[in-house]
Amino acid sequence: MAPGAATGSGAGRARMRVAILISGRGSNMVALIEAAADPAFPAEIALVLSNRPDAAGLARAAAAGIATKVIDHKDFGKNREAFEQVLHATLEAHDIACVCLAGFMRLLTPWFVGRWEGRMINVHPALLPAFKGLDTHARALAAGVRLHGATVHLVVPEMDSGPIIVQGAVAVGDDDTPDTLAARVLAVEHRIYPLALRWLAEGRITVTADRCRIAGVPTPDRVLVAPGG
């Protein structure tokens, strides 16, 4: 199945309705909102939803005129599926077609992921499958890698393991710290996340043998060497 195939950016077609799930400041949320502010972008941000009432991104979304909603996971104790049932019902009530995770700090159960298969994407601050999980920048430096970056992928039940849509890389310097590396990688995230959402909304993505193929996008022939010469 081609995720997003029912929608597109052609004349007369409605834009795909997208919800962004956040838990904090939502810097990737802002990048998506800014991209979708262009009427030619094939998706619209219809809802920003947080599991934390104090998430700074809620105010930023409201200031952009986007509907916001809080579903506090603490109200459900340890019952993850009860929380997700309310989350799922809220998304359906807003006629959401695609979900973007942007710093949403909750592990999602197979129950929820299964209902949004092929329609939920996430950005991770590493070149997957390397450095899944947290503290990716410190771990990359400790491993001595020369290239680091970010990945947008389809969400599957296994954490940070879904088919990869797009990646962006930065060179790692000898004087880098986790903070300096994080800042450069974040700029990459802001660039590739709207690109992945565009492709999904345009119906360009197909998944074959757990690999994403993007219609109409040529494979780049440039080589990034680090340290460069």
C-alpha positions in Angstrom: 0.0 0.0 0.0 1.2 3.5 -0.7 0.8 5.6 2.4 -1.1 8.8 1.7 -2.2 7.6 -1.7 -5.8 8.9 -1.1 -4.6 12.4 -1.0 -2.4 14.7 -3.0 -1.4 18.1 -4.0 -3.1 18.2 -7.4 -5.7 20.8 -8.3 -9.0 20.2 -6.7 -7.7 17.8 -4.1 -8.1 18.5 -0.4 -4.9 18.8 1.6 -4.1 15.9 3.9 -5.1 16.7 7.5 -2.2 16.1 9.9 -1.9 16.0 13.6 1.4 16.6 15.4 2.0 14.9 18.7 4.3 16.7 21.1 5.5 16.6 24.7 7.7 19.7 24.9 8.8 22.8 22.9 8.0 21.4 19.5 10.7 22.8 17.3 10.1 20.2 14.6 6.4 21.1 15.0 7.2 24.7 14.1 9.1 23.5 11.0 6.1 21.5 9.9 3.7 24.4 10.6 5.9 26.8 8.6 6.1 24.4 5.7 2.3 23.9 5.7 1.6 27.6 5.8 2.3 27.5 2.0 -1.1 26.8 0.4 0.7 24.7 -2.2 2.0 22.3 0.5 -0.1 19.1 0.2 -0.8 18.8 3.9 -2.3 21.0 6.5 -1.6 21.0 10.2 -5.1 20.5 11.7 -4.3 19.6 15.3 -1.4 19.8 17.8 -1.9 17.3 20.6 0.2 17.0 23.8 0.4 14.5 26.6 1.7 17.2 28.8 -0.3 20.3 29.8 2.8 22.4 30.2 4.3 21.6 26.8 5.6 24.9 25.4 4.6 23.9 21.8 0.9 24.3 22.6 1.2 28.0 22.9 3.2 28.2 19.7 0.6 26.2 17.8 -2.3 28.2 19.2 -0.5 31.4 18.1 -0.4 30.0 14.6 -4.1 29.5 14.7 -4.0 25.7 15.0 -6.3 23.7 17.2 -4.7 22.2 20.3 -5.6 19.5 22.7 -4.2 18.0 25.9 -4.6 14.4 26.9 -2.6 14.0 30.0 -1.2 10.5 30.2 -1.0 10.8 34.0 -4.8 10.6 34.2 -4.6 7.0 33.0 -2.0 5.7 35.4 -0.1 2.8 33.9 -2.9 1.9 31.4 -1.2 2.9 28.2 -3.9 1.5 26.0 -6.7 3.5 27.8 -4.7 6.7 27.1 -4.2 5.6 23.5 -7.9 4.9 23.0 -8.7 8.5 23.9 -5.9 9.7 21.7 -7.1 7.6 18.8 -10.7 8.8 19.2 -9.6 12.4 19.3 -7.6 12.0 16.1 -10.6 10.4 14.4 -12.9 13.2 15.7 -10.7 15.7 14.0 -10.7 13.7 10.7 -6.9 13.2 10.9 -5.3 11.3 8.0 -1.6 11.3 9.2 0.2 11.7 12.5 3.6 13.3 12.9 5.5 12.6 16.1 7.6 15.6 17.1 9.3 15.0 20.5 6.4 12.9 21.7 7.9 11.2 24.7 5.6 8.2 25.0 6.2 4.7 23.8 3.2 3.7 21.7 1.7 0.3 22.0 1.2 -2.1 19.0 -2.6 -1.5 19.4 -2.2 2.2 18.5 0.6 1.8 16.0 -1.4 -0.8 14.1 -4.3 1.6 13.6 -2.0 4.2 12.1 0.2 1.9 10.1 1.7 3.7 7.1 0.2 7.0 8.3 2.4 7.9 11.2 6.0 9.2 10.9 8.7 10.2 13.4 12.0 12.1 13.2 15.0 10.6 15.1 18.3 12.5 15.8 20.6 9.8 14.4 21.3 8.0 11.2 19.2 4.9 11.8 19.7 2.0 12.4 22.6 3.4 14.4 22.0 5.0 17.8 18.4 4.1 18.5 16.9 5.6 21.7 18.2 8.5 23.7 21.5 10.4 24.1 22.3 9.9 20.4 24.8 12.7 20.1 26.9 11.8 23.1 26.9 8.1 21.9 27.9 9.1 18.4 30.8 11.1 19.7 31.9 8.2 22.0 31.8 5.9 19.0 34.0 8.1 17.0 31.8 8.3 14.0 32.6 10.9 11.4 29.1 11.3 10.1 25.9 11.8 12.2 22.5 13.1 11.3 18.8 12.6 11.4 16.2 10.2 10.0 12.5 10.4 9.3 10.8 7.0 9.3 7.4 5.3 9.3 6.5 4.2 12.8 6.3 0.5 13.7 5.8 -1.1 17.1 9.6 -1.5 17.6 11.2 1.7 18.7 13.1 3.7 16.0 12.9 0.7 13.6 10.4 1.6 10.9 11.2 1.9 7.2 13.4 4.9 6.5 11.9 7.7 4.3 14.7 10.2 4.3 18.0 10.9 6.1 20.3 14.0 6.4 23.9 13.9 7.5 26.4 16.3 9.0 30.1 15.9 9.5 31.4 15.4 13.0 34.3 17.7 14.0 37.1 16.8 16.4 36.0 19.7 18.7 32.3 18.8 18.7 30.3 18.4 21.9 26.9 16.8 22.3 25.4 20.3 22.3 27.1 21.6 19.2 26.4 18.4 17.3 22.8 18.5 18.5 22.3 22.0 17.1 23.5 21.0 13.6 21.5 17.9 13.6 18.4 19.8 14.7 18.7 22.0 11.6 18.8 18.9 9.5 15.6 17.6 11.2 13.9 20.8 10.4 14.8 20.4 6.7 14.0 16.7 6.2 10.8 16.4 8.2 8.6 18.7 6.0 10.1 16.9 3.0 9.0 13.5 4.3 5.5 14.8 5.1 5.3 16.3 1.6 6.1 12.9 0.0 3.7 11.1 2.2 0.9 13.5 1.4 1.6 13.4 -2.3 1.3 9.6 -2.2 4.9 9.1 -3.4 5.9 6.5 -0.7 5.6 2.8 -1.2 7.0 0.2 1.2 8.5 -3.0 -0.3 10.3 -5.5 2.0 10.5 -2.9 4.8 12.1 -0.4 2.5 10.6 2.9 1.5 10.7 3.8 -2.2 10.0 7.4 -3.2 8.5 8.0 -6.6 9.9 10.8 -8.7 12.9 11.5 -6.4 16.3 10.7 -8.0 19.1 9.1 -5.9 21.8 11.7 -5.2 25.2 11.0 -6.6 27.1 13.3 -4.3 29.5 11.8 -1.7 30.0 13.5 1.7 33.5 12.7 3.1 34.4 13.5 6.7 37.0 14.8 7.4 36.6 16.5 4.1 39.3 17.1 1.6 
